[in-house]
Amino acid sequence: KESVVEIKNSIIENNQYRGLYLINSSSAVNSVQFADNPVCCPKSNPTCHNQYGGYGLEVDGGSPTVENSTFKDSVYGIYIYKNKDAKPIIKNNDFTENEKSAIWLAGGLPQFDNNQAEDNALNGIFVSQGAGGYAVAKDTIWPTANLPYIINGIFDIAPKFVFTLNPGTIFKFSNNNSGIKMEGTLRASGTEDNKIVFTSLLDDEYAGDTNNDESGSSPSAGDWNKIYFTSTSAGSELDNIIIKYGGGGSFGPMAGLEIEESEVDLENSIIENNRYRGLYFTSSILNTDSLSKYPLTAINNVQFSNNKRLLSGNEQGFNLW
């Protein structure tokens, strides 16, 4: 806790709750094997009702560097606690056969580089602060990662804040109640060769077999909820993005992307295979003059395809209301 320790060429295994716990530390972890660190309340105990822990490594604040290490057979390889000041550097690590996910991100702004995940229940970075999802309440440049982010619940960006995604970022959504609620400003600018992707957890086309079932499942329209721009959102820019398999959930219009009385520039993008609609406008003005009382949304060079109604099969690229 609040100290600097160098740990290298070591083995940390068979510890209850967590193998290593770093609190506000800038320690260096290099070439360490983390394995078989179980929960503190095992399912085999009939009087145990709550499962806690099971982390190879837990980071609570600080800026530790974790590199060239292996994380195997725990519940989560690394858990980054919901401490906004956590800025760990996590690079060149291997995650295998962890019960739930390679990494669980609940807060902070880590740096990820060249990590590999294979044969975990989820081969990616699980993003959640609890049952409600994940909340962002400051200007944020989301960390780039070669692993996909797995969004569980609603990822909510508060009003007045700017949330920026870098080219190549992949968001996969775990179920039809998971999505993005954009109350602030989204800056998502990919490139022609390195687009930003929002898709289903079951979509193996991007970042591979994230749910680790080989060919046991396939994505479909409505797998996840949508990206929803509320009336408080303004000045968002979406360029070279892909939105696929949205339109699920039980609240609001079914669509991959919904824009409500807000200003969004959307260009050079693909919106496809969403349930009912690709894009749904409510009180936003499309291709009209700036004197309108409603915000102006501009769409340029966007491909809408195979956005189907649940029952009829009729396609709707976008819908104005």
N, C-alpha and C positions, 0 to 999 in steps of 0.2 A: 504494500500500500504506500503510494506516494514516494516510492524509491526506485532506483535504477539497478536492475540486476541483469547480467548477461547469462543466458542459458543456451548451451549448444551441445550438440552431439550426445543427447540424453534421451531417456525413455520415461514417459509419464503415463502410467496405465493402472487400471483397476482401482481407481479412486472414486469414492462416492460423491455425487453431485457434480463435481468438476475436477479436471486434472490440474488446471492452473487458473488462478484468479488474479487478474491485474486490475488494481484500483488506482486511477489517476497516476499511472506509471508510464515511463518512457523506456521500459526495459527492451532488450533485444533478445528475440527467440530465434535460433537458427539451427536447422538440422535436428529437430526434436521429433520423436515419435510419440504421438498421443493415441492411446488405444484403450477401448473397453472401460470408459469412465461412465458408470451407470447413474440412473436416477437414485435419489436418496430414499425413495419410497417405492420399492419394486412391486410389480403386479402380482408376484408370487406370494406377497403378504396379504392374507385375506382381510386384515383389519385396516389396510392402507387404502385411502380414498383419493388422495391427491398425489400426482406425479410432479416432482420438482427436479430441476437440474438435468444432468446427463450431458454435460458439455465437456468437450476436450479442453477448451479454453474459453473463459469468459473475460471480456474486456469492459470495464466500467470507467470510462473517462481516460484521459491521457493520450499519448501518442506512441505506443509501442510499435516496434517493427517485428513482424512475424514472417519468416521466410524459410524456404527450402525444407519445410516440415511436412509430416504426414498426419492425417487425422482419420482414424478408422474405428468403426464399431462403437461409437458413442451415439447419443440421440441426435445431437447437433455437433458438427466438428468445432465451429466457433460460434459463440453467442456474443453479439455486440449489444450491450445493455442500452436502454433508452436514456442515455446521458448525452445531451446535445453537444458536450465538449469533447466527446470521444473522436479521435482522429488517427486510428491505427493504420499502419501500412501493412497490407497483407499481400504477399507476392510469392510466386513460384512454389505454391503449396499444392499437395495432392490430398483430395478428400475421397474416401472410398467406404462403402458399406455402412454409412451412418443411417440410423433408424428413420430419421425424418428429413433432414436437409444438410447439405454441406455447411452452409452458413445461415444463421438467423440474424437479420439486421433489424433492431428495434429503435435505433437512434444513432446520432453522431454522423460524421461524414468521413468514412474510411477512404483509403486509396487501395484499389484492387488492381493487380497486374499479374497476368499469366498464371492464374490458378486453374487447376484441373479437377473435375468432379466426375466420378464414374461409380455406378452401382450403389448410389445413395437413393433413398426413397424419392428425394427431389434433388436433381443435379443442378443446383443453382443457389441463388441467394434469396431466402425466404424473407419477405418484408412485411412486418406486422408489429404493432404495439399492443395488441390484444384483440378481443373479439370485434371491436369497432373499426379496425383498420390501422391507418397510419396518417398522422397529421403533420403538416409542414407550416410553420408560422414565422418564417423569416426568408429573406432572399437566399436562394439556394442554387448552387450548381451541383447537380446530382453526379455522384462519382461514376466514371466510366469503368466498365468491367467486361471481361471476355465471357463471363458466365451470365446467364439470364437472371433478371429479377423476377421473383414470383410474388405477385401482389395478392394478399389475402385480406378481403374486406375493402372498404372504400379508402382510397388514397386521396386525402383532402388537402388542397393548398388554400390557405386562408386569404381573405381579401387583402389587396394592396401589395402582396408579395409576388416576386418574380421567381419562377421555377424554370430552370434551364436544363435541357437534356442535350448531351453531346452525340455526334454521329455514331451509329453502331449500337446504341443502347437498345436493349430488348426487354420489354415488359410483358410477362406472361401472367394471365389472371387465373386464379385457382378455381373459381366457380361463378355461377351466374349472379351472385350478389357482390362480386368484386369488380371494381372499376375506379375511375378517376373523377373526382368532383373538383372542378377548377373554379374557385372563387376569386383567384388572383389572375396572374398573367403567366401563360405558358410560352416559352421559347424553345421550340423543338425543331432544330434545323439539321437534318441529315445531309447526305450528299447522294449523288446518283448511284455511286457504288457502295455506299455505306449508310443505308437508310435507318431511321428510327422505327422500331416495330412495336405495335401493340396487338397482342394476339392471345389465343387460348393456351392454357397449360398443355393441352394435348397436341399442339401443333409442332411436329418434329421438323418442319421445314426450316425453322429458325432456331439456332443453338441446340439442335439435336433432340434426343429423347429425354426431355427434362423430367418427366414423371416415371422414367425408368421401367417402362413396361414393354419395351421393344415395339412390336406391332400390335399390342393388345388393345389399343384405343386409337381413335382418330378424331380430329376436331370437327365441330359442326356449328352452324349458325346459332347464336344464343348461348354459347358456352360461358361467356362473361357478360357483364352489364354494359357499360359504355363509357365514353369520355364525355362529361357533361360540363359545359361552360354556363355558369349561372349569370344572372343579370349584373352581378358585381364585377365580373371579369371584364378586362379591357386590354386591347393592344396585343393580343396573342398572335404569334407567328408560327405556322406549321408548314414546313418545307421538306420534301422528300421523306414523308412518313408513310407507314403502312398500317391500316386498321382492318383487322380480320376477326370474324367469328364472334362479334359482339351482338348486342340486342337482347340479352337475357335479363333476368330479374323481374321483380314484381312491382316496381315503382316507376312512374313516368313513361313517356313514349319509348317503344322499343326501337333502338337504332344503334349503330356503332358509334355515332357522334351526334350529340345534341348541342345546339347553340341557342341560348335563350337571351334575347335582348343584349347581346354582347358583340364585340368587334373582334373578328378573327380573320387573318389572312391565311388562306390555305392554297398551296400550290405544289405542283410536281409530285403528287402523291397518289396512293392507291387505297381505295375503300371498297372492300369486297367480302363476300360470304358472310354478311351480317344479317341477322334476323329482322325481317319486315322492312327496314330501311337502312341505307348507308348513312344518310345525314338528315337530321330533322331540325328545321328552324322554328323558333317561336318568337314572333315579333322582332326578328332581325331582318334587315332589308338587304336583298341580294341584287347587285348590279344596278344601282340607282344612284341618285345624286346625294351629296353629303348634307343636304338641307333637311333630310328626313329627321323626324323626331326619334327614330330608332337608330341604333348603331349600324354601321356599314360593314358587311361581310363580303370579302372578295375571294373568288374561287378561280384558279387559273391552272390549266393542264392537270386536271385530276381525273383519274380513271375510276368510274363507278361500275362494278360488275357483280352479278349474282347475289344481290342483296334481296332475300326472298321473304315473303310473308310466311308465317308459320303453317297456315293451312292451304291457302289458295295457290301458292307458288308464283304469284305475280311479283315482278321485280319493281322496286322503287329505288332509284338512285338517290334522290333527295326529295324532301317534302317541305313545303312552305306552309306555315300556319299562322 
